């Protein structure tokens, strides 16, 4: 658990690195495109329109951070969320932010929220 129950403070040594990994838009897109099912790298490339080298780099970062796991199936490597609960957490965070209309980048009143990756299985719009 990230909250130290004795002091009520966040365990910054775990939270900050995790948020840094999740804070990169392409990694967030990859997580959302994986959804609850394992998918081969080619599916992730096609779903995100990112290059193979870029997707492989981000999948490695996500794997090292414990957000995804790799499975060999024949000659293919499939990537899966390490814990499908992550999608619910991301969906809940988005809903929480939407209900509070949190300013973006320090703006007092952002004109339009930026397009965000869709959360598979969640009722959200797909980014253009």
MIZAPA-655696 format. One record per residue (C-alpha): x, y, z; residue in three letters. Coordinates in Angstrom, 3 decimals. Example, Ala and Ser with C-alpha at 12.3 -4.5 7.8 and 13.67 -1.06 7.14 Angstrom:
2
+----------+----------+----------+------+
:     east :    north :       up : code :
+----------+----------+----------+------+
:   12.300 :   -4.500 :    7.800 :  ALA :
:   13.670 :   -1.060 :    7.140 :  SER :
+----------+----------+----------+------+
REM end
This chain:
128
+----------+----------+----------+------+
:     east :    north :       up : code :
+----------+----------+----------+------+
:    0.000 :    0.000 :    0.000 :  UNK :
:    1.271 :    3.480 :   -0.850 :  UNK :
:   -0.012 :    5.224 :    2.273 :  UNK :
:    1.958 :    4.830 :    5.474 :  UNK :
:   -0.812 :    4.045 :    7.944 :  UNK :
:    1.241 :    5.357 :   10.874 :  UNK :
:    1.819 :    8.846 :    9.514 :  UNK :
:   -0.912 :    9.125 :    6.855 :  UNK :
:    1.718 :   10.149 :    4.280 :  UNK :
:    2.300 :    8.738 :    0.826 :  UNK :
:    5.238 :    6.405 :    0.313 :  UNK :
:    6.950 :    8.741 :   -2.169 :  UNK :
:    9.665 :    6.212 :   -2.952 :  UNK :
:    7.063 :    4.060 :   -4.751 :  UNK :
:    4.449 :    6.552 :   -5.918 :  UNK :
:    6.647 :    9.048 :   -7.749 :  UNK :
:    8.460 :    6.502 :   -9.968 :  UNK :
:    5.124 :    4.836 :  -10.824 :  UNK :
:    3.538 :    8.175 :  -11.740 :  UNK :
:    6.552 :    9.071 :  -13.885 :  UNK :
:    6.119 :    5.861 :  -15.862 :  UNK :
:    2.374 :    6.450 :  -16.234 :  UNK :
:    2.865 :   10.145 :  -16.998 :  UNK :
:    4.283 :    9.494 :  -20.472 :  UNK :
:    1.417 :    9.684 :  -22.971 :  UNK :
:    2.587 :    6.841 :  -25.212 :  UNK :
:    2.956 :    4.457 :  -22.274 :  UNK :
:   -0.517 :    5.365 :  -21.075 :  UNK :
:   -1.874 :    4.785 :  -24.595 :  UNK :
:   -0.186 :    1.382 :  -24.727 :  UNK :
:   -1.645 :    0.346 :  -21.368 :  UNK :
:   -5.120 :    1.417 :  -22.425 :  UNK :
:   -4.826 :   -0.362 :  -25.781 :  UNK :
:   -3.705 :   -3.590 :  -24.123 :  UNK :
:   -6.897 :   -3.614 :  -22.125 :  UNK :
:   -7.771 :   -6.757 :  -20.210 :  UNK :
:   -6.368 :   -9.138 :  -22.859 :  UNK :
:   -2.848 :  -10.134 :  -23.847 :  UNK :
:   -1.861 :   -8.785 :  -27.248 :  UNK :
:    1.120 :   -9.252 :  -29.559 :  UNK :
:    3.422 :   -6.306 :  -30.188 :  UNK :
:    2.091 :   -5.954 :  -33.748 :  UNK :
:   -1.421 :   -5.324 :  -32.374 :  UNK :
:   -0.070 :   -2.631 :  -30.052 :  UNK :
:    1.800 :   -1.021 :  -32.958 :  UNK :
:   -1.341 :   -1.013 :  -35.119 :  UNK :
:   -3.585 :    0.266 :  -32.314 :  UNK :
:   -1.287 :    3.137 :  -31.327 :  UNK :
:    0.229 :    4.017 :  -34.740 :  UNK :
:    3.614 :    4.170 :  -33.027 :  UNK :
:    6.731 :    2.698 :  -34.582 :  UNK :
:    7.995 :   -0.743 :  -33.589 :  UNK :
:   11.120 :    0.644 :  -31.884 :  UNK :
:    9.047 :    3.165 :  -29.916 :  UNK :
:    6.500 :    0.546 :  -28.796 :  UNK :
:    9.241 :   -1.896 :  -27.805 :  UNK :
:   10.992 :    0.797 :  -25.756 :  UNK :
:    7.807 :    1.750 :  -23.891 :  UNK :
:    6.813 :   -1.888 :  -23.320 :  UNK :
:   10.248 :   -2.513 :  -21.777 :  UNK :
:    9.799 :    0.467 :  -19.425 :  UNK :
:    6.300 :   -0.726 :  -18.495 :  UNK :
:    7.561 :   -4.280 :  -17.941 :  UNK :
:   10.471 :   -3.136 :  -15.754 :  UNK :
:    8.068 :   -0.998 :  -13.711 :  UNK :
:    5.785 :   -4.003 :  -13.181 :  UNK :
:    2.797 :   -2.674 :  -15.135 :  UNK :
:    2.912 :   -5.305 :  -17.902 :  UNK :
:    4.226 :   -8.816 :  -18.298 :  UNK :
:    5.460 :  -10.610 :  -21.399 :  UNK :
:    4.397 :  -14.109 :  -22.479 :  UNK :
:    6.010 :  -16.092 :  -25.259 :  UNK :
:    3.475 :  -17.868 :  -27.469 :  UNK :
:    5.288 :  -19.712 :  -30.194 :  UNK :
:    7.396 :  -17.193 :  -32.085 :  UNK :
:    5.403 :  -14.211 :  -30.762 :  UNK :
:    5.696 :  -12.192 :  -27.565 :  UNK :
:    2.364 :  -11.155 :  -26.086 :  UNK :
:    2.059 :   -8.361 :  -23.551 :  UNK :
:   -0.555 :   -8.305 :  -20.824 :  UNK :
:   -1.360 :   -5.981 :  -17.968 :  UNK :
:    0.336 :   -7.321 :  -14.860 :  UNK :
:   -2.917 :   -6.569 :  -13.032 :  UNK :
:   -6.144 :   -5.702 :  -14.895 :  UNK :
:   -7.138 :   -3.614 :  -11.846 :  UNK :
:   -4.855 :   -0.933 :  -13.316 :  UNK :
:   -7.507 :   -0.095 :  -15.943 :  UNK :
:  -10.083 :    0.492 :  -13.217 :  UNK :
:   -7.642 :    2.704 :  -11.322 :  UNK :
:   -6.940 :    4.775 :  -14.452 :  UNK :
:  -10.666 :    5.008 :  -15.216 :  UNK :
:  -11.416 :    6.087 :  -11.636 :  UNK :
:   -8.657 :    8.699 :  -11.797 :  UNK :
:  -10.066 :   10.099 :  -15.032 :  UNK :
:  -13.576 :   10.243 :  -13.551 :  UNK :
:  -12.236 :   11.940 :  -10.437 :  UNK :
:  -10.413 :   14.532 :  -12.553 :  UNK :
:  -13.475 :   15.061 :  -14.777 :  UNK :
:  -15.749 :   15.745 :  -11.804 :  UNK :
:  -13.358 :   18.354 :  -10.446 :  UNK :
:  -12.471 :   20.010 :  -13.757 :  UNK :
:   -8.848 :   20.189 :  -12.646 :  UNK :
:   -6.895 :   22.872 :  -14.552 :  UNK :
:   -4.339 :   21.622 :  -17.065 :  UNK :
:   -0.736 :   22.889 :  -16.905 :  UNK :
:   -1.494 :   25.578 :  -14.368 :  UNK :
:   -4.164 :   27.283 :  -16.497 :  UNK :
:   -6.971 :   28.861 :  -14.520 :  UNK :
:   -9.659 :   27.777 :  -17.002 :  UNK :
:   -8.435 :   25.452 :  -19.743 :  UNK :
:  -10.282 :   26.020 :  -23.039 :  UNK :
:  -10.749 :   22.319 :  -23.876 :  UNK :
:   -9.385 :   19.252 :  -22.151 :  UNK :
:   -6.649 :   17.503 :  -24.166 :  UNK :
:   -7.622 :   14.315 :  -25.935 :  UNK :
:   -6.728 :   11.354 :  -23.765 :  UNK :
:   -6.161 :    7.686 :  -24.415 :  UNK :
:   -9.302 :    5.621 :  -24.196 :  UNK :
:   -9.664 :    3.145 :  -21.381 :  UNK :
:  -10.684 :   -0.205 :  -22.804 :  UNK :
:  -13.918 :   -1.362 :  -21.235 :  UNK :
:  -14.593 :    2.100 :  -19.818 :  UNK :
:  -17.168 :    4.484 :  -21.162 :  UNK :
:  -14.811 :    7.026 :  -22.667 :  UNK :
:  -14.231 :    8.503 :  -26.108 :  UNK :
:  -11.338 :    7.302 :  -28.233 :  UNK :
:   -8.641 :    9.905 :  -28.799 :  UNK :
:   -8.354 :   11.119 :  -32.382 :  UNK :
+----------+----------+----------+------+
REM end
